[in-house]
Amino acid sequence: MQTKMMMYRESIKEWYDGEFRECMRNVNLYHAVMLNVRGISAEAIEVRELF
C-alpha cells in the first residue's frame, strides 16, 4: 500500500509540474493579452504564477 501511495503522489507531482503549470501560464498569458487588447496598458497588467 505504501508503494502505491508513493507512485500516486509522484504522478500527481509530475502532472502539477508539467501540464498544470503550463496550463496556468497559458491562462495568465491569455488574460494579459485580453486586458491589453481592451486598451489597458501593459504596465498595468500583473501576470502572476501560482508557484
C-alpha distance matrix in Angstrom:
0.0 3.8 5.4 5.1 6.4 8.7 10.0 10.6 12.4 14.4 15.6 16.7 18.5 20.1 21.3 22.7 24.4 25.8 26.7 26.6 28.8 31.1 31.4 32.4 34.9 36.4 36.7 38.3 40.6 41.6 42.3 44.4 46.4 47.1 48.3 50.5 51.9 53.0 55.2 53.2 53.7 50.9 51.3 50.3 46.9 43.9 41.0 37.9 34.4 31.4 30.1
3.8 0.0 3.8 5.5 5.2 6.3 8.8 9.9 10.7 12.4 14.5 15.5 16.6 18.5 20.2 21.1 22.5 24.3 25.6 25.4 27.2 29.7 30.4 31.0 33.4 35.3 35.6 36.9 39.2 40.6 41.1 43.0 45.1 46.0 47.1 49.1 50.8 51.9 53.9 51.7 52.0 49.1 49.3 48.4 45.1 42.0 39.1 35.9 32.4 29.4 27.8
5.4 3.8 0.0 3.8 5.4 5.1 6.2 8.6 9.9 10.6 12.4 14.3 15.3 16.5 18.5 19.9 21.0 22.4 23.9 24.2 26.0 28.2 29.0 30.1 32.1 33.9 34.6 36.0 38.1 39.4 40.3 42.1 44.0 45.1 46.4 48.2 49.8 51.2 53.1 51.1 51.3 48.3 48.6 48.0 44.6 41.6 38.5 35.5 31.9 29.1 27.3
5.1 5.5 3.8 0.0 3.8 5.4 5.2 6.2 8.6 9.9 10.7 12.4 14.3 15.4 16.6 18.4 20.0 21.1 22.0 22.2 24.5 26.5 27.0 28.2 30.6 32.0 32.5 34.3 36.3 37.4 38.3 40.4 42.1 43.0 44.4 46.4 47.8 49.1 51.2 49.4 49.8 46.9 47.5 46.7 43.2 40.3 37.2 34.3 30.7 27.9 26.6
6.4 5.2 5.4 3.8 0.0 3.8 5.4 5.0 6.1 8.6 9.9 10.6 12.3 14.2 15.4 16.4 18.2 19.8 20.8 20.5 22.6 25.0 25.4 26.1 28.6 30.3 30.6 32.1 34.4 35.6 36.2 38.2 40.2 41.0 42.2 44.3 45.8 46.9 49.0 46.9 47.4 44.6 44.9 44.0 40.6 37.7 34.7 31.6 28.1 25.1 23.8
8.7 6.3 5.1 5.4 3.8 0.0 3.8 5.4 5.1 6.2 8.7 9.9 10.5 12.3 14.3 15.2 16.3 18.2 19.7 19.7 21.3 23.7 24.6 25.4 27.4 29.4 30.0 31.3 33.4 34.9 35.6 37.3 39.4 40.5 41.6 43.5 45.2 46.5 48.3 46.2 46.4 43.3 43.6 43.0 39.6 36.6 33.5 30.4 26.8 24.1 22.3
10.0 8.8 6.2 5.2 5.4 3.8 0.0 3.8 5.5 5.1 6.3 8.7 9.8 10.5 12.4 14.2 15.3 16.3 17.7 18.2 20.2 22.1 23.0 24.3 26.3 27.9 28.7 30.3 32.2 33.5 34.6 36.4 38.1 39.2 40.7 42.4 43.9 45.4 47.4 45.5 45.7 42.7 43.2 42.7 39.2 36.4 33.1 30.3 26.6 24.1 22.6
10.6 9.9 8.6 6.2 5.0 5.4 3.8 0.0 3.8 5.4 5.2 6.3 8.7 9.9 10.7 12.3 14.3 15.3 16.1 16.1 18.4 20.5 20.9 22.1 24.5 25.9 26.4 28.1 30.2 31.2 32.2 34.2 36.0 36.8 38.3 40.3 41.6 42.9 45.1 43.2 43.7 40.8 41.5 40.6 37.1 34.4 31.1 28.3 24.8 22.1 21.0
12.4 10.7 9.9 8.6 6.1 5.1 5.5 3.8 0.0 3.8 5.5 5.1 6.2 8.7 9.9 10.5 12.2 14.1 15.3 14.8 16.6 19.2 19.8 20.4 22.7 24.6 25.0 26.3 28.6 30.0 30.6 32.4 34.5 35.5 36.6 38.6 40.2 41.5 43.4 41.3 41.6 38.6 39.0 38.2 34.8 31.9 28.8 25.8 22.2 19.4 18.0
14.4 12.4 10.6 9.9 8.6 6.2 5.1 5.4 3.8 0.0 3.8 5.4 5.0 6.2 8.6 9.8 10.4 12.0 13.9 14.2 15.6 17.8 19.0 20.0 21.7 23.7 24.6 25.9 27.7 29.3 30.3 31.9 33.7 35.1 36.4 38.0 39.6 41.2 43.0 41.0 41.0 37.9 38.4 38.0 34.5 31.6 28.3 25.5 21.8 19.5 17.7
15.6 14.5 12.4 10.7 9.9 8.7 6.3 5.2 5.5 3.8 0.0 3.8 5.4 5.0 6.1 8.5 9.8 10.4 11.5 12.2 14.3 16.0 16.8 18.3 20.3 21.7 22.7 24.4 26.1 27.3 28.6 30.4 32.0 33.2 34.7 36.4 37.7 39.4 41.4 39.6 39.9 36.9 37.7 37.2 33.6 31.0 27.5 25.0 21.4 19.2 18.0
16.7 15.5 14.3 12.4 10.6 9.9 8.7 6.3 5.1 5.4 3.8 0.0 3.8 5.5 5.1 6.1 8.6 9.8 10.4 9.9 12.2 14.5 14.9 15.8 18.2 19.8 20.3 21.9 24.0 25.1 26.0 28.0 29.8 30.8 32.1 34.0 35.5 36.8 38.9 37.0 37.4 34.5 35.2 34.5 30.9 28.2 24.9 22.2 18.7 16.2 15.3
18.5 16.6 15.3 14.3 12.3 10.5 9.8 8.7 6.2 5.0 5.4 3.8 0.0 3.8 5.4 5.0 6.0 8.4 10.2 9.7 10.8 13.4 14.6 15.2 17.0 19.1 19.9 21.0 23.0 24.7 25.5 27.0 29.0 30.4 31.5 33.1 34.9 36.4 38.1 36.0 36.0 33.0 33.4 33.0 29.5 26.6 23.3 20.5 16.8 14.5 12.9
20.1 18.5 16.5 15.4 14.2 12.3 10.5 9.9 8.7 6.2 5.0 5.5 3.8 0.0 3.8 5.5 5.2 5.9 8.2 9.1 10.2 11.9 13.5 14.9 16.2 17.9 19.4 20.7 22.1 23.8 25.2 26.6 28.2 29.7 31.2 32.6 34.1 35.9 37.7 35.9 35.8 32.6 33.4 33.2 29.6 27.0 23.5 21.1 17.4 15.8 14.3
21.3 20.2 18.5 16.6 15.4 14.3 12.4 10.7 9.9 8.6 6.1 5.1 5.4 3.8 0.0 3.8 5.6 5.1 5.5 6.2 8.5 9.9 10.7 12.4 14.2 15.5 16.6 18.4 20.0 21.2 22.6 24.4 25.8 27.1 28.7 30.3 31.6 33.3 35.3 33.7 34.0 31.0 32.0 31.5 27.9 25.5 21.9 19.8 16.2 14.5 14.0
22.7 21.1 19.9 18.4 16.4 15.2 14.2 12.3 10.5 9.8 8.5 6.1 5.0 5.5 3.8 0.0 3.8 5.5 6.2 4.8 6.2 8.9 9.7 10.2 12.3 14.3 14.9 16.1 18.2 19.7 20.6 22.2 24.1 25.4 26.6 28.3 30.0 31.5 33.3 31.3 31.5 28.6 29.3 28.7 25.1 22.4 19.0 16.5 12.9 10.9 10.3
24.4 22.5 21.0 20.0 18.2 16.3 15.3 14.3 12.2 10.4 9.8 8.6 6.0 5.2 5.6 3.8 0.0 3.8 6.6 6.5 5.8 8.1 10.3 10.8 11.7 14.1 15.6 16.2 17.7 19.8 21.0 22.0 23.9 25.7 26.8 28.0 29.9 31.7 33.2 31.2 31.0 27.7 28.4 28.2 24.7 22.0 18.5 16.2 12.4 11.3 9.7
25.8 24.3 22.4 21.1 19.8 18.2 16.3 15.3 14.1 12.0 10.4 9.8 8.4 5.9 5.1 5.5 3.8 0.0 3.8 5.7 5.8 6.2 8.6 10.4 10.9 12.4 14.5 15.8 16.6 18.4 20.2 21.4 22.6 24.5 26.1 27.2 28.6 30.7 32.4 30.8 30.6 27.4 28.6 28.6 24.9 22.6 18.9 17.2 13.7 13.2 12.4
26.7 25.6 23.9 22.0 20.8 19.7 17.7 16.1 15.3 13.9 11.5 10.4 10.2 8.2 5.5 6.2 6.6 3.8 0.0 3.8 5.6 5.1 6.0 8.6 9.9 10.5 12.2 14.2 15.2 16.3 18.2 19.9 20.9 22.3 24.3 25.6 26.7 28.6 30.7 29.3 29.6 26.7 28.1 27.8 24.0 22.1 18.4 17.0 13.8 13.3 13.5
26.6 25.4 24.2 22.2 20.5 19.7 18.2 16.1 14.8 14.2 12.2 9.9 9.7 9.1 6.2 4.8 6.5 5.7 3.8 0.0 3.8 5.4 5.0 6.2 8.6 9.9 10.5 12.3 14.1 15.3 16.4 18.3 19.9 21.0 22.6 24.3 25.6 27.2 29.2 27.6 28.0 25.2 26.4 25.7 22.0 19.8 16.2 14.4 11.2 10.1 10.8
28.8 27.2 26.0 24.5 22.6 21.3 20.2 18.4 16.6 15.6 14.3 12.2 10.8 10.2 8.5 6.2 5.8 5.8 5.6 3.8 0.0 3.8 5.4 5.1 6.2 8.6 9.8 10.5 12.2 14.2 15.2 16.4 18.3 19.9 21.1 22.4 24.2 25.9 27.6 25.7 25.7 22.6 23.6 23.2 19.5 17.2 13.5 11.7 8.3 8.0 8.2
31.1 29.7 28.2 26.5 25.0 23.7 22.1 20.5 19.2 17.8 16.0 14.5 13.4 11.9 9.9 8.9 8.1 6.2 5.1 5.4 3.8 0.0 3.8 5.5 5.1 6.3 8.7 10.0 10.5 12.3 14.2 15.3 16.4 18.3 20.0 21.0 22.4 24.5 26.3 24.8 24.8 21.7 23.2 23.1 19.4 17.6 13.8 13.0 10.2 11.0 11.5
31.4 30.4 29.0 27.0 25.4 24.6 23.0 20.9 19.8 19.0 16.8 14.9 14.6 13.5 10.7 9.7 10.3 8.6 6.0 5.0 5.4 3.8 0.0 3.8 5.4 5.1 6.2 8.7 9.8 10.5 12.3 14.3 15.3 16.5 18.4 19.9 21.0 22.8 24.9 23.6 24.2 21.5 23.2 22.6 18.8 17.3 13.7 13.0 10.6 11.0 12.7
32.4 31.0 30.1 28.2 26.1 25.4 24.3 22.1 20.4 20.0 18.3 15.8 15.2 14.9 12.4 10.2 10.8 10.4 8.6 6.2 5.1 5.5 3.8 0.0 3.8 5.4 5.0 6.1 8.4 9.7 10.4 12.2 14.1 15.2 16.4 18.2 19.8 21.2 23.1 21.3 21.9 19.2 20.5 19.6 15.9 14.0 10.5 9.3 7.1 7.7 10.0
34.9 33.4 32.1 30.6 28.6 27.4 26.3 24.5 22.7 21.7 20.3 18.2 17.0 16.2 14.2 12.3 11.7 10.9 9.9 8.6 6.2 5.1 5.4 3.8 0.0 3.8 5.5 5.2 6.0 8.5 9.8 10.5 12.2 14.2 15.4 16.4 18.2 20.1 21.6 19.9 19.9 16.8 18.2 18.0 14.3 12.6 8.9 8.6 6.9 9.0 10.6
36.4 35.3 33.9 32.0 30.3 29.4 27.9 25.9 24.6 23.7 21.7 19.8 19.1 17.9 15.5 14.3 14.1 12.4 10.5 9.9 8.6 6.3 5.1 5.4 3.8 0.0 3.8 5.5 5.0 6.0 8.5 9.8 10.4 12.1 14.2 15.2 16.2 18.4 20.3 19.2 19.6 16.9 19.0 18.7 14.9 14.2 10.7 11.4 10.3 12.3 14.2
36.7 35.6 34.6 32.5 30.6 30.0 28.7 26.4 25.0 24.6 22.7 20.3 19.9 19.4 16.6 14.9 15.6 14.5 12.2 10.5 9.8 8.7 6.2 5.0 5.5 3.8 0.0 3.8 5.4 5.1 6.1 8.6 9.9 10.5 12.3 14.2 15.3 16.7 18.9 17.6 18.6 16.4 18.4 17.3 13.6 12.9 9.8 10.3 9.9 11.4 14.2
38.3 36.9 36.0 34.3 32.1 31.3 30.3 28.1 26.3 25.9 24.4 21.9 21.0 20.7 18.4 16.1 16.2 15.8 14.2 12.3 10.5 10.0 8.7 6.1 5.2 5.5 3.8 0.0 3.8 5.5 5.0 6.1 8.6 9.9 10.6 12.2 14.2 15.6 17.1 15.3 15.8 13.3 14.9 13.9 10.2 9.2 6.0 7.0 7.6 10.0 12.8
40.6 39.2 38.1 36.3 34.4 33.4 32.2 30.2 28.6 27.7 26.1 24.0 23.0 22.1 20.0 18.2 17.7 16.6 15.2 14.1 12.2 10.5 9.8 8.4 6.0 5.0 5.4 3.8 0.0 3.8 5.4 5.1 6.2 8.6 10.0 10.5 12.2 14.4 15.8 14.5 14.6 11.9 14.2 14.0 10.3 10.3 7.3 9.5 10.2 13.1 15.3
41.6 40.6 39.4 37.4 35.6 34.9 33.5 31.2 30.0 29.3 27.3 25.1 24.7 23.8 21.2 19.7 19.8 18.4 16.3 15.3 14.2 12.3 10.5 9.7 8.5 6.0 5.1 5.5 3.8 0.0 3.8 5.5 5.1 6.1 8.6 9.8 10.4 12.4 14.6 14.0 15.0 13.1 15.8 15.1 11.7 12.3 10.0 12.2 13.0 15.3 18.0
42.3 41.1 40.3 38.3 36.2 35.6 34.6 32.2 30.6 30.3 28.6 26.0 25.5 25.2 22.6 20.6 21.0 20.2 18.2 16.4 15.2 14.2 12.3 10.4 9.8 8.5 6.1 5.0 5.4 3.8 0.0 3.8 5.5 5.2 6.2 8.6 9.9 10.9 13.0 11.7 13.2 11.7 14.0 12.4 9.1 9.9 8.3 10.6 12.2 14.4 17.5
44.4 43.0 42.1 40.4 38.2 37.3 36.4 34.2 32.4 31.9 30.4 28.0 27.0 26.6 24.4 22.2 22.0 21.4 19.9 18.3 16.4 15.3 14.3 12.2 10.5 9.8 8.6 6.1 5.1 5.5 3.8 0.0 3.8 5.5 5.2 6.1 8.6 10.1 11.1 9.5 10.0 8.0 10.5 9.6 6.3 7.7 6.7 10.0 12.2 15.2 17.8
46.4 45.1 44.0 42.1 40.2 39.4 38.1 36.0 34.5 33.7 32.0 29.8 29.0 28.2 25.8 24.1 23.9 22.6 20.9 19.9 18.3 16.4 15.3 14.1 12.2 10.4 9.9 8.6 6.2 5.1 5.5 3.8 0.0 3.8 5.4 5.0 6.1 8.7 10.1 9.7 10.4 8.8 12.2 11.8 9.2 11.3 10.2 13.5 15.4 18.3 20.8
47.1 46.0 45.1 43.0 41.0 40.5 39.2 36.8 35.5 35.1 33.2 30.8 30.4 29.7 27.1 25.4 25.7 24.5 22.3 21.0 19.9 18.3 16.5 15.2 14.2 12.1 10.5 9.9 8.6 6.1 5.2 5.5 3.8 0.0 3.8 5.4 5.1 6.4 9.0 9.2 11.2 10.8 13.9 12.6 10.3 12.7 12.1 15.0 17.0 19.5 22.5
48.3 47.1 46.4 44.4 42.2 41.6 40.7 38.3 36.6 36.4 34.7 32.1 31.5 31.2 28.7 26.6 26.8 26.1 24.3 22.6 21.1 20.0 18.4 16.4 15.4 14.2 12.3 10.6 10.0 8.6 6.2 5.2 5.4 3.8 0.0 3.8 5.5 5.3 6.9 5.8 8.2 8.4 11.0 9.2 7.5 10.4 10.9 14.0 16.7 19.3 22.3
50.5 49.1 48.2 46.4 44.3 43.5 42.4 40.3 38.6 38.0 36.4 34.0 33.1 32.6 30.3 28.3 28.0 27.2 25.6 24.3 22.4 21.0 19.9 18.2 16.4 15.2 14.2 12.2 10.5 9.8 8.6 6.1 5.0 5.4 3.8 0.0 3.8 5.3 5.4 5.0 6.1 6.1 9.6 9.0 7.9 11.2 11.8 15.4 18.1 21.1 23.7
51.9 50.8 49.8 47.8 45.8 45.2 43.9 41.6 40.2 39.6 37.7 35.5 34.9 34.1 31.6 30.0 29.9 28.6 26.7 25.6 24.2 22.4 21.0 19.8 18.2 16.2 15.3 14.2 12.2 10.4 9.9 8.6 6.1 5.1 5.5 3.8 0.0 3.8 5.4 7.2 9.0 9.7 13.2 12.6 11.6 14.8 15.0 18.5 20.9 23.7 26.4
53.0 51.9 51.2 49.1 46.9 46.5 45.4 42.9 41.5 41.2 39.4 36.8 36.4 35.9 33.3 31.5 31.7 30.7 28.6 27.2 25.9 24.5 22.8 21.2 20.1 18.4 16.7 15.6 14.4 12.4 10.9 10.1 8.7 6.4 5.3 5.3 3.8 0.0 3.8 5.9 9.0 10.8 13.6 12.1 11.8 15.1 16.0 19.3 22.0 24.5 27.5
55.2 53.9 53.1 51.2 49.0 48.3 47.4 45.1 43.4 43.0 41.4 38.9 38.1 37.7 35.3 33.3 33.2 32.4 30.7 29.2 27.6 26.3 24.9 23.1 21.6 20.3 18.9 17.1 15.8 14.6 13.0 11.1 10.1 9.0 6.9 5.4 5.4 3.8 0.0 3.8 6.2 8.9 11.5 10.4 11.1 14.8 16.3 19.8 22.8 25.6 28.4
53.2 51.7 51.1 49.4 46.9 46.2 45.5 43.2 41.3 41.0 39.6 37.0 36.0 35.9 33.7 31.3 31.2 30.8 29.3 27.6 25.7 24.8 23.6 21.3 19.9 19.2 17.6 15.3 14.5 14.0 11.7 9.5 9.7 9.2 5.8 5.0 7.2 5.9 3.8 0.0 3.8 6.5 8.3 6.7 7.7 11.5 13.5 16.8 20.1 22.9 25.6
53.7 52.0 51.3 49.8 47.4 46.4 45.7 43.7 41.6 41.0 39.9 37.4 36.0 35.8 34.0 31.5 31.0 30.6 29.6 28.0 25.7 24.8 24.2 21.9 19.9 19.6 18.6 15.8 14.6 15.0 13.2 10.0 10.4 11.2 8.2 6.1 9.0 9.0 6.2 3.8 0.0 3.8 5.4 5.5 7.2 10.8 13.0 16.5 19.8 22.9 25.1
50.9 49.1 48.3 46.9 44.6 43.3 42.7 40.8 38.6 37.9 36.9 34.5 33.0 32.6 31.0 28.6 27.7 27.4 26.7 25.2 22.6 21.7 21.5 19.2 16.8 16.9 16.4 13.3 11.9 13.1 11.7 8.0 8.8 10.8 8.4 6.1 9.7 10.8 8.9 6.5 3.8 0.0 3.8 5.4 5.4 8.5 10.2 13.8 16.9 20.2 22.1
51.3 49.3 48.6 47.5 44.9 43.6 43.2 41.5 39.0 38.4 37.7 35.2 33.4 33.4 32.0 29.3 28.4 28.6 28.1 26.4 23.6 23.2 23.2 20.5 18.2 19.0 18.4 14.9 14.2 15.8 14.0 10.5 12.2 13.9 11.0 9.6 13.2 13.6 11.5 8.3 5.4 3.8 0.0 3.8 5.5 7.7 10.4 13.4 16.8 20.1 21.7
50.3 48.4 48.0 46.7 44.0 43.0 42.7 40.6 38.2 38.0 37.2 34.5 33.0 33.2 31.5 28.7 28.2 28.6 27.8 25.7 23.2 23.1 22.6 19.6 18.0 18.7 17.3 13.9 14.0 15.1 12.4 9.6 11.8 12.6 9.2 9.0 12.6 12.1 10.4 6.7 5.5 5.4 3.8 0.0 3.8 6.5 9.7 12.6 16.2 19.0 21.2
46.9 45.1 44.6 43.2 40.6 39.6 39.2 37.1 34.8 34.5 33.6 30.9 29.5 29.6 27.9 25.1 24.7 24.9 24.0 22.0 19.5 19.4 18.8 15.9 14.3 14.9 13.6 10.2 10.3 11.7 9.1 6.3 9.2 10.3 7.5 7.9 11.6 11.8 11.1 7.7 7.2 5.4 5.5 3.8 0.0 3.8 6.3 9.4 12.9 15.9 18.2
43.9 42.0 41.6 40.3 37.7 36.6 36.4 34.4 31.9 31.6 31.0 28.2 26.6 27.0 25.5 22.4 22.0 22.6 22.1 19.8 17.2 17.6 17.3 14.0 12.6 14.2 12.9 9.2 10.3 12.3 9.9 7.7 11.3 12.7 10.4 11.2 14.8 15.1 14.8 11.5 10.8 8.5 7.7 6.5 3.8 0.0 3.8 6.1 9.8 12.6 14.8
41.0 39.1 38.5 37.2 34.7 33.5 33.1 31.1 28.8 28.3 27.5 24.9 23.3 23.5 21.9 19.0 18.5 18.9 18.4 16.2 13.5 13.8 13.7 10.5 8.9 10.7 9.8 6.0 7.3 10.0 8.3 6.7 10.2 12.1 10.9 11.8 15.0 16.0 16.3 13.5 13.0 10.2 10.4 9.7 6.3 3.8 0.0 3.8 6.8 10.1 12.2
37.9 35.9 35.5 34.3 31.6 30.4 30.3 28.3 25.8 25.5 25.0 22.2 20.5 21.1 19.8 16.5 16.2 17.2 17.0 14.4 11.7 13.0 13.0 9.3 8.6 11.4 10.3 7.0 9.5 12.2 10.6 10.0 13.5 15.0 14.0 15.4 18.5 19.3 19.8 16.8 16.5 13.8 13.4 12.6 9.4 6.1 3.8 0.0 3.8 6.6 8.8
34.4 32.4 31.9 30.7 28.1 26.8 26.6 24.8 22.2 21.8 21.4 18.7 16.8 17.4 16.2 12.9 12.4 13.7 13.8 11.2 8.3 10.2 10.6 7.1 6.9 10.3 9.9 7.6 10.2 13.0 12.2 12.2 15.4 17.0 16.7 18.1 20.9 22.0 22.8 20.1 19.8 16.9 16.8 16.2 12.9 9.8 6.8 3.8 0.0 3.8 5.6
31.4 29.4 29.1 27.9 25.1 24.1 24.1 22.1 19.4 19.5 19.2 16.2 14.5 15.8 14.5 10.9 11.3 13.2 13.3 10.1 8.0 11.0 11.0 7.7 9.0 12.3 11.4 10.0 13.1 15.3 14.4 15.2 18.3 19.5 19.3 21.1 23.7 24.5 25.6 22.9 22.9 20.2 20.1 19.0 15.9 12.6 10.1 6.6 3.8 0.0 3.8
30.1 27.8 27.3 26.6 23.8 22.3 22.6 21.0 18.0 17.7 18.0 15.3 12.9 14.3 14.0 10.3 9.7 12.4 13.5 10.8 8.2 11.5 12.7 10.0 10.6 14.2 14.2 12.8 15.3 18.0 17.5 17.8 20.8 22.5 22.3 23.7 26.4 27.5 28.4 25.6 25.1 22.1 21.7 21.2 18.2 14.8 12.2 8.8 5.6 3.8 0.0
